């Protein structure tokens, strides 16, 4: 699952409360009476409107990003430039993984040529 930092959570909370405040303001400017129930309803609605999309996106991005992070860490650790990140094409970050794989292939090709020229 994608980790959301404490600062990001506070930002999301502030955004949700801003959405709620705008909704309550709309009710007020429409001339309707504002009760504690209306405020609570719009606060809940604002928080849901902000947190649900983040939660859904973190689920669809979390695992692929973690696989990419693990691959980068492993490559940094052991220097294996032939490693590839394999993600389904439907994954939102599949183009990023493909670009990373191409970059590693280029690095592998360059290092192979350098070693070959050093031996000749």
Steps between C-alpha positions, in 0.01 A plus 500: 500500500623848422621685810347841558712721725362684800537834321306367201226372728472844659480653152225257402315574823525874433378449143203293620409763757533772236258310275265466797531871580419591142192278508380646830564848360289411199216392727534822701503725194198317361313622806440158654537457875824339611479237770765286665369206297554686171853598602579143609358364174711730284814442708455126455423543130805723449732255674360206304532696174871551568605175669314245285678592173834505681427160650399358160807645329733376770368149443551510124839671520635364827600148393655595164696785660623263771617251235688778320654620827611146589658455156689829525624408849609154387683642196675756717597223744634240256568698181299259279422710193311214334216514754162607364185624666206306359161665545172440318444747216179621665697621803508880515878505542577239230658769275724605790609140558565459127714816495692373803560167327625680188733715712648193667544331161685809375724503808568128453590555135735789584677309777535193278664710226735662750606163638539355149715796385712471814569134421589558135 
